[in-house]
Amino acid sequence: MKETKKFFLNGEEFFSTKVITLLEIINYLNYNSSLLVLEYNHFICPKERWDTIFINDKDKIEIVTIVGGG
């Protein structure tokens, strides 16, 4: 039986039985990775590590998009 992991993304609760990385979440949600900052468990996560960090139970992920204007 697969373990169900509960994690939080921008304050919303999500569940997964699959092994997924931060990069897979970003791609699934169709974010433009060049225009965002990702906080993983209260630490800013460098883009170079997004494909090596796997989501675990009770992780907290915050995705902040950068918007220009003037």
mmCIF file as gemmi writes it, N, C-alpha and C atoms, coordinates in Angstrom:
data_model
loop_
_atom_site.group_PDB
_atom_site.id
_atom_site.type_symbol
_atom_site.label_atom_id
_atom_site.label_alt_id
_atom_site.label_comp_id
_atom_site.label_asym_id
_atom_site.label_entity_id
_atom_site.label_seq_id
_atom_site.pdbx_PDB_ins_code
_atom_site.Cartn_x
_atom_site.Cartn_y
_atom_site.Cartn_z
_atom_site.occupancy
_atom_site.B_iso_or_equiv
_atom_site.pdbx_formal_charge
_atom_site.auth_seq_id
_atom_site.auth_asym_id
_atom_site.pdbx_PDB_model_num
ATOM 1 N N . MET Axp A 1 ? 0.839 -1.188 0 1 0 ? 1 A 1
ATOM 2 C CA . MET Axp A 1 ? 0 0 0 1 0 ? 1 A 1
ATOM 3 C C . MET Axp A 1 ? 0.886 1.256 0 1 0 ? 1 A 1
ATOM 4 N N . LYS Axp A 2 ? 0.544 2.219 -0.847 1 0 ? 2 A 1
ATOM 5 C CA . LYS Axp A 2 ? 1.331 3.439 -0.961 1 0 ? 2 A 1
ATOM 6 C C . LYS Axp A 2 ? 1.022 4.388 0.197 1 0 ? 2 A 1
ATOM 7 N N . GLU Axp A 3 ? 2.055 5.071 0.619 1 0 ? 3 A 1
ATOM 8 C CA . GLU Axp A 3 ? 1.908 6.061 1.68 1 0 ? 3 A 1
ATOM 9 C C . GLU Axp A 3 ? 1.357 7.356 1.087 1 0 ? 3 A 1
ATOM 10 N N . THR Axp A 4 ? 0.343 7.915 1.722 1 0 ? 4 A 1
ATOM 11 C CA . THR Axp A 4 ? -0.204 9.194 1.293 1 0 ? 4 A 1
ATOM 12 C C . THR Axp A 4 ? 0.506 10.301 2.046 1 0 ? 4 A 1
ATOM 13 N N . LYS Axp A 5 ? 1.047 11.258 1.292 1 0 ? 5 A 1
ATOM 14 C CA . LYS Axp A 5 ? 1.735 12.393 1.897 1 0 ? 5 A 1
ATOM 15 C C . LYS Axp A 5 ? 0.836 13.611 1.81 1 0 ? 5 A 1
ATOM 16 N N . LYS Axp A 6 ? 0.744 14.322 2.905 1 0 ? 6 A 1
ATOM 17 C CA . LYS Axp A 6 ? 0.006 15.586 2.93 1 0 ? 6 A 1
ATOM 18 C C . LYS Axp A 6 ? 1.046 16.698 2.926 1 0 ? 6 A 1
ATOM 19 N N . PHE Axp A 7 ? 0.88 17.659 2.01 1 0 ? 7 A 1
ATOM 20 C CA . PHE Axp A 7 ? 1.776 18.81 1.994 1 0 ? 7 A 1
ATOM 21 C C . PHE Axp A 7 ? 0.953 20.057 1.743 1 0 ? 7 A 1
ATOM 22 N N . PHE Axp A 8 ? 1.555 21.193 2.008 1 0 ? 8 A 1
ATOM 23 C CA . PHE Axp A 8 ? 0.87 22.473 1.863 1 0 ? 8 A 1
ATOM 24 C C . PHE Axp A 8 ? 1.558 23.299 0.79 1 0 ? 8 A 1
ATOM 25 N N . LEU Axp A 9 ? 0.763 23.798 -0.138 1 0 ? 9 A 1
ATOM 26 C CA . LEU Axp A 9 ? 1.264 24.628 -1.222 1 0 ? 9 A 1
ATOM 27 C C . LEU Axp A 9 ? 0.51 25.94 -1.19 1 0 ? 9 A 1
ATOM 28 N N . ASN Axp A 10 ? 1.229 27.013 -0.91 1 0 ? 10 A 1
ATOM 29 C CA . ASN Axp A 10 ? 0.632 28.349 -0.765 1 0 ? 10 A 1
ATOM 30 C C . ASN Axp A 10 ? -0.565 28.317 0.189 1 0 ? 10 A 1
ATOM 31 N N . GLY Axp A 11 ? -0.397 27.574 1.278 1 0 ? 11 A 1
ATOM 32 C CA . GLY Axp A 11 ? -1.422 27.518 2.321 1 0 ? 11 A 1
ATOM 33 C C . GLY Axp A 11 ? -2.524 26.504 2.092 1 0 ? 11 A 1
ATOM 34 N N . GLU Axp A 12 ? -2.592 25.917 0.904 1 0 ? 12 A 1
ATOM 35 C CA . GLU Axp A 12 ? -3.625 24.916 0.602 1 0 ? 12 A 1
ATOM 36 C C . GLU Axp A 12 ? -3.083 23.519 0.854 1 0 ? 12 A 1
ATOM 37 N N . GLU Axp A 13 ? -3.948 22.658 1.348 1 0 ? 13 A 1
ATOM 38 C CA . GLU Axp A 13 ? -3.576 21.288 1.654 1 0 ? 13 A 1
ATOM 39 C C . GLU Axp A 13 ? -3.71 20.41 0.413 1 0 ? 13 A 1
ATOM 40 N N . PHE Axp A 14 ? -2.675 19.611 0.132 1 0 ? 14 A 1
ATOM 41 C CA . PHE Axp A 14 ? -2.682 18.686 -0.994 1 0 ? 14 A 1
ATOM 42 C C . PHE Axp A 14 ? -2.254 17.314 -0.496 1 0 ? 14 A 1
ATOM 43 N N . PHE Axp A 15 ? -2.65 16.286 -1.243 1 0 ? 15 A 1
ATOM 44 C CA . PHE Axp A 15 ? -2.291 14.915 -0.911 1 0 ? 15 A 1
ATOM 45 C C . PHE Axp A 15 ? -1.704 14.246 -2.145 1 0 ? 15 A 1
ATOM 46 N N . SER Axp A 16 ? -0.716 13.37 -1.922 1 0 ? 16 A 1
ATOM 47 C CA . SER Axp A 16 ? -0.112 12.641 -3.031 1 0 ? 16 A 1
ATOM 48 C C . SER Axp A 16 ? 0.347 11.271 -2.562 1 0 ? 16 A 1
ATOM 49 N N . THR Axp A 17 ? 0.186 10.296 -3.432 1 0 ? 17 A 1
ATOM 50 C CA . THR Axp A 17 ? 0.728 8.965 -3.172 1 0 ? 17 A 1
ATOM 51 C C . THR Axp A 17 ? 1.95 8.714 -4.056 1 0 ? 17 A 1
ATOM 52 N N . LYS Axp A 18 ? 2.262 9.681 -4.924 1 0 ? 18 A 1
ATOM 53 C CA . LYS Axp A 18 ? 3.402 9.546 -5.837 1 0 ? 18 A 1
ATOM 54 C C . LYS Axp A 18 ? 4.638 10.221 -5.26 1 0 ? 18 A 1
ATOM 55 N N . VAL Axp A 19 ? 5.78 9.797 -5.748 1 0 ? 19 A 1
ATOM 56 C CA . VAL Axp A 19 ? 7.047 10.442 -5.416 1 0 ? 19 A 1
ATOM 57 C C . VAL Axp A 19 ? 7.214 11.581 -6.412 1 0 ? 19 A 1
ATOM 58 N N . ILE Axp A 20 ? 7.214 12.824 -5.913 1 0 ? 20 A 1
ATOM 59 C CA . ILE Axp A 20 ? 7.284 13.988 -6.795 1 0 ? 20 A 1
ATOM 60 C C . ILE Axp A 20 ? 8.318 14.981 -6.284 1 0 ? 20 A 1
ATOM 61 N N . THR Axp A 21 ? 8.902 15.708 -7.22 1 0 ? 21 A 1
ATOM 62 C CA . THR Axp A 21 ? 9.892 16.738 -6.877 1 0 ? 21 A 1
ATOM 63 C C . THR Axp A 21 ? 9.233 18.111 -6.926 1 0 ? 21 A 1
ATOM 64 N N . LEU Axp A 22 ? 9.947 19.082 -6.41 1 0 ? 22 A 1
ATOM 65 C CA . LEU Axp A 22 ? 9.463 20.462 -6.492 1 0 ? 22 A 1
ATOM 66 C C . LEU Axp A 22 ? 9.305 20.891 -7.952 1 0 ? 22 A 1
ATOM 67 N N . LEU Axp A 23 ? 10.254 20.514 -8.798 1 0 ? 23 A 1
ATOM 68 C CA . LEU Axp A 23 ? 10.185 20.888 -10.21 1 0 ? 23 A 1
ATOM 69 C C . LEU Axp A 23 ? 8.948 20.282 -10.879 1 0 ? 23 A 1
ATOM 70 N N . GLU Axp A 24 ? 8.607 19.059 -10.534 1 0 ? 24 A 1
ATOM 71 C CA . GLU Axp A 24 ? 7.415 18.429 -11.114 1 0 ? 24 A 1
ATOM 72 C C . GLU Axp A 24 ? 6.143 19.174 -10.719 1 0 ? 24 A 1
ATOM 73 N N . ILE Axp A 25 ? 6.09 19.662 -9.488 1 0 ? 25 A 1
ATOM 74 C CA . ILE Axp A 25 ? 4.929 20.45 -9.059 1 0 ? 25 A 1
ATOM 75 C C . ILE Axp A 25 ? 4.844 21.747 -9.86 1 0 ? 25 A 1
ATOM 76 N N . ILE Axp A 26 ? 5.971 22.428 -10.013 1 0 ? 26 A 1
ATOM 77 C CA . ILE Axp A 26 ? 6 23.684 -10.765 1 0 ? 26 A 1
ATOM 78 C C . ILE Axp A 26 ? 5.571 23.465 -12.208 1 0 ? 26 A 1
ATOM 79 N N . ASN Axp A 27 ? 6.077 22.409 -12.826 1 0 ? 27 A 1
ATOM 80 C CA . ASN Axp A 27 ? 5.692 22.104 -14.205 1 0 ? 27 A 1
ATOM 81 C C . ASN Axp A 27 ? 4.226 21.706 -14.308 1 0 ? 27 A 1
ATOM 82 N N . TYR Axp A 28 ? 3.746 20.922 -13.376 1 0 ? 28 A 1
ATOM 83 C CA . TYR Axp A 28 ? 2.347 20.488 -13.391 1 0 ? 28 A 1
ATOM 84 C C . TYR Axp A 28 ? 1.402 21.685 -13.29 1 0 ? 28 A 1
ATOM 85 N N . LEU Axp A 29 ? 1.77 22.649 -12.466 1 0 ? 29 A 1
ATOM 86 C CA . LEU Axp A 29 ? 0.93 23.841 -12.293 1 0 ? 29 A 1
ATOM 87 C C . LEU Axp A 29 ? 1.183 24.894 -13.373 1 0 ? 29 A 1
ATOM 88 N N . ASN Axp A 30 ? 2.088 24.578 -14.305 1 0 ? 30 A 1
ATOM 89 C CA . ASN Axp A 30 ? 2.366 25.433 -15.458 1 0 ? 30 A 1
ATOM 90 C C . ASN Axp A 30 ? 2.907 26.82 -15.073 1 0 ? 30 A 1
ATOM 91 N N . TYR Axp A 31 ? 3.738 26.856 -14.043 1 0 ? 31 A 1
ATOM 92 C CA . TYR Axp A 31 ? 4.389 28.108 -13.661 1 0 ? 31 A 1
ATOM 93 C C . TYR Axp A 31 ? 5.576 28.359 -14.581 1 0 ? 31 A 1
ATOM 94 N N . ASN Axp A 32 ? 5.869 29.625 -14.819 1 0 ? 32 A 1
ATOM 95 C CA . ASN Axp A 32 ? 7.074 30.017 -15.537 1 0 ? 32 A 1
ATOM 96 C C . ASN Axp A 32 ? 8.198 30.075 -14.508 1 0 ? 32 A 1
ATOM 97 N N . SER Axp A 33 ? 9.077 29.091 -14.511 1 0 ? 33 A 1
ATOM 98 C CA . SER Axp A 33 ? 10.091 28.971 -13.461 1 0 ? 33 A 1
ATOM 99 C C . SER Axp A 33 ? 11.077 30.134 -13.424 1 0 ? 33 A 1
ATOM 100 N N . SER Axp A 34 ? 11.189 30.881 -14.505 1 0 ? 34 A 1
ATOM 101 C CA . SER Axp A 34 ? 12.113 32.019 -14.505 1 0 ? 34 A 1
ATOM 102 C C . SER Axp A 34 ? 11.537 33.224 -13.765 1 0 ? 34 A 1
ATOM 103 N N . LEU Axp A 35 ? 10.237 33.172 -13.442 1 0 ? 35 A 1
ATOM 104 C CA . LEU Axp A 35 ? 9.592 34.317 -12.795 1 0 ? 35 A 1
ATOM 105 C C . LEU Axp A 35 ? 9.062 33.995 -11.407 1 0 ? 35 A 1
ATOM 106 N N . LEU Axp A 36 ? 9.739 33.105 -10.686 1 0 ? 36 A 1
ATOM 107 C CA . LEU Axp A 36 ? 9.241 32.806 -9.356 1 0 ? 36 A 1
ATOM 108 C C . LEU Axp A 36 ? 10.358 32.499 -8.375 1 0 ? 36 A 1
ATOM 109 N N . VAL Axp A 37 ? 9.98 32.618 -7.108 1 0 ? 37 A 1
ATOM 110 C CA . VAL Axp A 37 ? 10.848 32.267 -5.993 1 0 ? 37 A 1
ATOM 111 C C . VAL Axp A 37 ? 10.118 31.183 -5.23 1 0 ? 37 A 1
ATOM 112 N N . LEU Axp A 38 ? 10.857 30.169 -4.807 1 0 ? 38 A 1
ATOM 113 C CA . LEU Axp A 38 ? 10.235 29.045 -4.131 1 0 ? 38 A 1
ATOM 114 C C . LEU Axp A 38 ? 10.795 28.917 -2.719 1 0 ? 38 A 1
ATOM 115 N N . GLU Axp A 39 ? 9.876 28.895 -1.75 1 0 ? 39 A 1
ATOM 116 C CA . GLU Axp A 39 ? 10.246 28.682 -0.356 1 0 ? 39 A 1
ATOM 117 C C . GLU Axp A 39 ? 9.824 27.273 0.024 1 0 ? 39 A 1
ATOM 118 N N . TYR Axp A 40 ? 10.763 26.503 0.536 1 0 ? 40 A 1
ATOM 119 C CA . TYR Axp A 40 ? 10.513 25.116 0.913 1 0 ? 40 A 1
ATOM 120 C C . TYR Axp A 40 ? 10.827 24.948 2.392 1 0 ? 40 A 1
ATOM 121 N N . ASN Axp A 41 ? 9.802 24.667 3.174 1 0 ? 41 A 1
ATOM 122 C CA . ASN Axp A 41 ? 9.949 24.521 4.629 1 0 ? 41 A 1
ATOM 123 C C . ASN Axp A 41 ? 10.689 25.706 5.254 1 0 ? 41 A 1
ATOM 124 N N . HIS Axp A 42 ? 10.25 26.896 4.875 1 0 ? 42 A 1
ATOM 125 C CA . HIS Axp A 42 ? 10.709 28.178 5.446 1 0 ? 42 A 1
ATOM 126 C C . HIS Axp A 42 ? 12.094 28.613 4.976 1 0 ? 42 A 1
ATOM 127 N N . PHE Axp A 43 ? 12.645 27.985 3.941 1 0 ? 43 A 1
ATOM 128 C CA . PHE Axp A 43 ? 13.93 28.38 3.377 1 0 ? 43 A 1
ATOM 129 C C . PHE Axp A 43 ? 13.785 28.605 1.875 1 0 ? 43 A 1
ATOM 130 N N . ILE Axp A 44 ? 14.429 29.646 1.367 1 0 ? 44 A 1
ATOM 131 C CA . ILE Axp A 44 ? 14.44 29.889 -0.073 1 0 ? 44 A 1
ATOM 132 C C . ILE Axp A 44 ? 15.236 28.76 -0.725 1 0 ? 44 A 1
ATOM 133 N N . CYS Axp A 45 ? 14.641 28.155 -1.729 1 0 ? 45 A 1
ATOM 134 C CA . CYS Axp A 45 ? 15.256 27.004 -2.38 1 0 ? 45 A 1
ATOM 135 C C . CYS Axp A 45 ? 15.81 27.416 -3.741 1 0 ? 45 A 1
ATOM 136 N N . PRO Axp A 46 ? 17.121 27.217 -3.974 1 0 ? 46 A 1
ATOM 137 C CA . PRO Axp A 46 ? 17.704 27.573 -5.27 1 0 ? 46 A 1
ATOM 138 C C . PRO Axp A 46 ? 17.134 26.716 -6.403 1 0 ? 46 A 1
ATOM 139 N N . LYS Axp A 47 ? 16.967 27.306 -7.562 1 0 ? 47 A 1
ATOM 140 C CA . LYS Axp A 47 ? 16.402 26.606 -8.721 1 0 ? 47 A 1
ATOM 141 C C . LYS Axp A 47 ? 17.185 25.348 -9.081 1 0 ? 47 A 1
ATOM 142 N N . GLU Axp A 48 ? 18.479 25.37 -8.854 1 0 ? 48 A 1
ATOM 143 C CA . GLU Axp A 48 ? 19.319 24.217 -9.194 1 0 ? 48 A 1
ATOM 144 C C . GLU Axp A 48 ? 18.934 22.959 -8.406 1 0 ? 48 A 1
ATOM 145 N N . ARG Axp A 49 ? 18.221 23.125 -7.309 1 0 ? 49 A 1
ATOM 146 C CA . ARG Axp A 49 ? 17.875 21.98 -6.461 1 0 ? 49 A 1
ATOM 147 C C . ARG Axp A 49 ? 16.434 21.512 -6.639 1 0 ? 49 A 1
ATOM 148 N N . TRP Axp A 50 ? 15.63 22.222 -7.405 1 0 ? 50 A 1
ATOM 149 C CA . TRP Axp A 50 ? 14.207 21.892 -7.52 1 0 ? 50 A 1
ATOM 150 C C . TRP Axp A 50 ? 13.968 20.468 -8.016 1 0 ? 50 A 1
ATOM 151 N N . ASP Axp A 51 ? 14.851 19.967 -8.864 1 0 ? 51 A 1
ATOM 152 C CA . ASP Axp A 51 ? 14.642 18.624 -9.408 1 0 ? 51 A 1
ATOM 153 C C . ASP Axp A 51 ? 15.223 17.519 -8.512 1 0 ? 51 A 1
ATOM 154 N N . THR Axp A 52 ? 15.849 17.907 -7.405 1 0 ? 52 A 1
ATOM 155 C CA . THR Axp A 52 ? 16.439 16.908 -6.501 1 0 ? 52 A 1
ATOM 156 C C . THR Axp A 52 ? 15.737 16.832 -5.15 1 0 ? 52 A 1
ATOM 157 N N . ILE Axp A 53 ? 14.795 17.74 -4.914 1 0 ? 53 A 1
ATOM 158 C CA . ILE Axp A 53 ? 14.08 17.75 -3.632 1 0 ? 53 A 1
ATOM 159 C C . ILE Axp A 53 ? 12.729 17.073 -3.816 1 0 ? 53 A 1
ATOM 160 N N . PHE Axp A 54 ? 12.515 16.008 -3.056 1 0 ? 54 A 1
ATOM 161 C CA . PHE Axp A 54 ? 11.272 15.249 -3.123 1 0 ? 54 A 1
ATOM 162 C C . PHE Axp A 54 ? 10.334 15.686 -2.004 1 0 ? 54 A 1
ATOM 163 N N . ILE Axp A 55 ? 9.051 15.767 -2.339 1 0 ? 55 A 1
ATOM 164 C CA . ILE Axp A 55 ? 8.038 16.197 -1.38 1 0 ? 55 A 1
ATOM 165 C C . ILE Axp A 55 ? 7.84 15.113 -0.329 1 0 ? 55 A 1
ATOM 166 N N . ASN Axp A 56 ? 7.839 15.548 0.928 1 0 ? 56 A 1
ATOM 167 C CA . ASN Axp A 56 ? 7.614 14.658 2.055 1 0 ? 56 A 1
ATOM 168 C C . ASN Axp A 56 ? 6.358 15.073 2.803 1 0 ? 56 A 1
ATOM 169 N N . ASP Axp A 57 ? 5.906 14.207 3.684 1 0 ? 57 A 1
ATOM 170 C CA . ASP Axp A 57 ? 4.725 14.486 4.484 1 0 ? 57 A 1
ATOM 171 C C . ASP Axp A 57 ? 4.929 15.763 5.309 1 0 ? 57 A 1
ATOM 172 N N . LYS Axp A 58 ? 3.925 16.616 5.304 1 0 ? 58 A 1
ATOM 173 C CA . LYS Axp A 58 ? 3.861 17.866 6.077 1 0 ? 58 A 1
ATOM 174 C C . LYS Axp A 58 ? 4.796 18.964 5.588 1 0 ? 58 A 1
ATOM 175 N N . ASP Axp A 59 ? 5.346 18.827 4.373 1 0 ? 59 A 1
ATOM 176 C CA . ASP Axp A 59 ? 6.17 19.893 3.81 1 0 ? 59 A 1
ATOM 177 C C . ASP Axp A 59 ? 5.322 21.128 3.558 1 0 ? 59 A 1
ATOM 178 N N . LYS Axp A 60 ? 5.991 22.276 3.616 1 0 ? 60 A 1
ATOM 179 C CA . LYS Axp A 60 ? 5.328 23.55 3.329 1 0 ? 60 A 1
ATOM 180 C C . LYS Axp A 60 ? 6.078 24.216 2.179 1 0 ? 60 A 1
ATOM 181 N N . ILE Axp A 61 ? 5.324 24.498 1.115 1 0 ? 61 A 1
ATOM 182 C CA . ILE Axp A 61 ? 5.903 25.097 -0.082 1 0 ? 61 A 1
ATOM 183 C C . ILE Axp A 61 ? 5.155 26.393 -0.36 1 0 ? 61 A 1
ATOM 184 N N . GLU Axp A 62 ? 5.889 27.449 -0.578 1 0 ? 62 A 1
ATOM 185 C CA . GLU Axp A 62 ? 5.31 28.724 -0.978 1 0 ? 62 A 1
ATOM 186 C C . GLU Axp A 62 ? 5.932 29.128 -2.296 1 0 ? 62 A 1
ATOM 187 N N . ILE Axp A 63 ? 5.091 29.418 -3.265 1 0 ? 63 A 1
ATOM 188 C CA . ILE Axp A 63 ? 5.557 29.861 -4.576 1 0 ? 63 A 1
ATOM 189 C C . ILE Axp A 63 ? 5.138 31.318 -4.735 1 0 ? 63 A 1
ATOM 190 N N . VAL Axp A 64 ? 6.145 32.164 -4.961 1 0 ? 64 A 1
ATOM 191 C CA . VAL Axp A 64 ? 5.906 33.601 -5.12 1 0 ? 64 A 1
ATOM 192 C C . VAL Axp A 64 ? 6.294 33.975 -6.536 1 0 ? 64 A 1
ATOM 193 N N . THR Axp A 65 ? 5.344 34.494 -7.288 1 0 ? 65 A 1
ATOM 194 C CA . THR Axp A 65 ? 5.643 34.905 -8.663 1 0 ? 65 A 1
ATOM 195 C C . THR Axp A 65 ? 6.08 36.366 -8.686 1 0 ? 65 A 1
ATOM 196 N N . ILE Axp A 66 ? 6.99 36.658 -9.595 1 0 ? 66 A 1
ATOM 197 C CA . ILE Axp A 66 ? 7.514 38.022 -9.741 1 0 ? 66 A 1
ATOM 198 C C . ILE Axp A 66 ? 6.721 38.706 -10.843 1 0 ? 66 A 1
ATOM 199 N N . VAL Axp A 67 ? 6.177 39.868 -10.518 1 0 ? 67 A 1
ATOM 200 C CA . VAL Axp A 67 ? 5.36 40.602 -11.467 1 0 ? 67 A 1
ATOM 201 C C . VAL Axp A 67 ? 5.961 41.994 -11.627 1 0 ? 67 A 1
ATOM 202 N N . GLY Axp A 68 ? 6.185 42.37 -12.867 1 0 ? 68 A 1
ATOM 203 C CA . GLY Axp A 68 ? 6.718 43.707 -13.145 1 0 ? 68 A 1
ATOM 204 C C . GLY Axp A 68 ? 5.589 44.698 -13.387 1 0 ? 68 A 1
ATOM 205 N N . GLY Axp A 69 ? 5.921 45.929 -13.266 1 0 ? 69 A 1
ATOM 206 C CA . GLY Axp A 69 ? 4.917 46.955 -13.518 1 0 ? 69 A 1
ATOM 207 C C . GLY Axp A 69 ? 5.543 48.327 -13.348 1 0 ? 69 A 1
ATOM 208 N N . GLY Axp A 70 ? 4.733 49.285 -13.605 1 0 ? 70 A 1
ATOM 209 C CA . GLY Axp A 70 ? 5.317 50.604 -13.451 1 0 ? 70 A 1
ATOM 210 C C . GLY Axp A 70 ? 4.343 51.689 -13.689 1 0 ? 70 A 1
